[in-house]
Amino acid sequence: MTEKVEEQLSMFKEWFRKQPHFPKKIDDILIVRFLHSCYYDVENAKKTANKFFEMRATCPDLFANRDPTGPDIQNAIQFSKMAQYSIAGNKFLWIWQIDDPGLQRYNATHEAKLSALATDCWLLVEQNLEESDIVLVDAKHMSFRILMKLNLSLSKAQVKYYEEAMPFRMNQIHFVNCPPILSRIFSIYKTFVKPEVTERICFHLPNSETLFEYINKDDLPKDLGGNRESMEYFTKLAIERIMDKREILLDDSYWISCDKNK
């Protein structure tokens, strides 16, 4: 860590600890992550931290009633698979898959809550500061039915959170096994996704190998043509971590701003 970075980190920590509306039960690694995610731009890190805690107080559909043992999250677990792990080049890979071919169980709110829980759990346990985050979504089970189940206000809040408040470096977004309906879904989302984010999105057709131009097979689960463990294996690990951190995940004193107007 250079002298300049150490100075910026010291300044940011001092500012962070002085914010009366921020939760008090905050680990140093989360404070560091805000600064790291903004490439050590202190002013941008302040904005990100403020947005992170504000949105938790103002977006109950994402952050309230999210007990991992409760009915909403338990339902989401039934139709979701996920993986979160480090890959070559000091990068971190996030994979999400709807494992519900007929979308009978699928509920957009339940899915969003589980996704937020998974990322919060990562914030609690991950110590490495990655250079780049890659998001991969398996779209193979997306169909026309999903359009009837989307919650646009929730989708907008979710996009805003990951664009402006989540302390990570989201540099690539990949959709794999893309069905024709995905173009219609994306046309809806494109109206509220920032242009600089849409530029990072790549679409990959079923049975194509274009994904491997971006991510090595050795870094992908075998379900997606790679050489690593299955999505089922990684999902089991992720759920176990969430259950292990249940008490902290449900403790608002770790997560929610005391003043919604800050």
N, C-alpha and C positions, 0 to 999 in steps of 0.2 A: 504494500500500500504506500503510495507516494505521500510526501509531506503535504501536498495540496489537498489530496483526498482526505487525509487524516484531519486537516483543518476544517474541511467542509463537513465531515462527519461530526466533529466536535460541535460545530455551530448548529447543525441540524438537531443533534441530540439535546442541546441546551434549549433550543426553541421548542422542541417536542415536549419535553418535560415541564415546560412552563405553561402549556395550554390547559387552562382550567376545565375545559369541556371534554378533554380527551379521557378515555378510561385510564385508570391508574395501574391496572395489572397487565402491563405490556412488557414483553421480553425485548432485550436489546436487539436480537436478530430481526425482529419485525421493523424496528426503527431503522436499522441499517438497510433492510430490504427496500423500504420506501425510497431512500436515497439512491441505492444501487439501480433500482428499476427506472429511475429518471436520469441515469448516466451521470449521477453526482451533481445534478443541477438543483441547488438547494431550494430555489423558489418553486420549481415544478414539483419537487418532493413535498413541499408544504401543501400545495394544492391537492396532490394525490392523497395525502394523509387526511386532510379535511374531508375530501369527498368520500373516502373509505368509511369513516365513522358516521358522517351525515347520512349516507344512504342506508346504513343499517338501522337508523332510527326512523327513516321515512319510507322504507320499502318493505312492509311486513310480508308481502307475498314471497319475498326472497329470503327474509331473515327471521321471521317470527314462526312460532309453532313448528319447530324443526327438530324435535326430539328424534334421534335415530331409531328409537324403539317404538315410536308412534306410528299411526296408520299411514300418514302421508309419505314418510320416508320409506317405510316398509313396502309400500306399494311401488315406489320408484325403484327400489332395489330389485323388485321382481322383473322389471322390464329394462333395466340399465346395466351396461357393462362399462368399466372404466379402467384405465391404466395411467399411472403417473410414475415416471422413472427417468433417471439421468441417462444420456446417451453420449456417443463420442463427440469430441469438440467442446466439452463443457456446456452442453445443451440439455434442456429438459423437455421431455415429450409428454404431452397430455392427450390421451385418447378417450373418446366418448362414443358409445355405440348404443342405439336403441335396439334391444333384443326382444322385439314384440312384432312378429311378422304381420299380424292383422291389426295392430294398434288397438287391441281391445282393452288392454290395461292402461295404455299410455295416458298420462295426465301432465300437461305442460307445467303446471305449478309445482307438482310433486317432483318432476324432473329438475326444475330450476333450483328447488330447495336442496336436493341431493347434490347437485353440482356445486352450489355454494358451500355446503358442508365439506365436500371433498377438497375444495381449494383452501378453506379455512384450516382443515386438518394439515394440509401441506405446509401452511404458514407456521403451524405449531411445531412440526417435526423436522422440516428440511433446513439444514444448516448451510448447505452450499449456495453460493451466489453464482448462478449460471449466467453465461454470456448471452444466451438466447433461449426463448421458449417457443416451442412448436406445438400448435394445436391441430389434432387430427380427428375428424368426425367421420364415422362410418355411416353412410346414408342409405345402405342397402334396403332397409325396411321402411323408408319414407315413401308415403303414397298420398293420393288425393285426400284420404281420410285425415291426414295430419293438419290440413288447412282448416278443417272444421274444429280442430282441437287447440289451435294456437290461441294464445292470449296476448294480443298485440301490446297492451299497456305493460304487461309483465316482460315481454320480449324487449321492449324499448328500455326498460329499467335494467334488465340483465345486460344488454349490449352496453349501455352507459357505464355500468359498474366495471365491466371488463376493459372498456376503453379508457376510463378516466380514474378509476379507484383501485383496481387490483394491482398490487405492487409486483409486477413481473414484466419481462421484456417479450411481448408477443410479436415475434418477427415473421412467423409463417403460420398460415391457416390452410389446412388441406381437407377437402371433402373427397372421400373415396367411395367407389361403387355407386356413383351418382345416377339416379333414375331420371327420366325426363321431367318429372314433376318438380325436381329441385330448382329448375330455372324459374318456375313460377314462385316458389317459396323465396328464392333469393331476390326476386324483383320486389317483393314486399319488404324484406329486411334492408334492401339497399337504400330505401328512403330514409332510414335513420342510422345507418352505419357510416362512420366518417370515411370520406374518399381515400384517405391514406391507409385505412384499414382494408377497404375493399381491394386495394392494389396488392395486398399481401395474400389474397385468397387464390388458391388453385383448385381446380376441379378435375377429378380423375374418373374416367368411365370404368364400368365393370370389366374385369379381365385385362385391363391395361397395366402396363408396367411403368407408367410415367412417374408414379410416386417414388420409385427407386432412384430417380434422378435427383431427388431432394433428401431422401432418408435411406440410408443403407439397410439392406435386408437384415444384417446382424443387429440392427437396432429396432426391429419391428416384431410384434407378436406373430406366431405362426398362422393365426387366423387371417392375417393381412399379408400373407406371403413372405413373412420373415422367418428368422431362426430363433427367436426368443420364445419364452413360455406363452401359454395361451391367454386370451382375454379373461377367461374364467379364473385362471390362476391370479392374474393381476387384480381382478375385481375382488376376489376373496381377501387379498392383502389390504386393499383400500378400505373395504367395509370393516375389517378387523381394526384398522387404525382409527376409523371414525368411532367405533364403539369404545375403543380404549380411551379416546379423548372426549367421550360424551359429556362428562361433567364440566369441562372447560368450555366446550362448544355451546353448552346451554347457559353458561354464566355470562349474563349481559355486561357485567363489570369488566370483562375482557374486550368487549366488542363495540359497545354502543356509546355514541357521544351523549354527554349529559345535556347538551343544548342544541336543539335541532336547527337553530338559526345561525350557528357559527359556520 
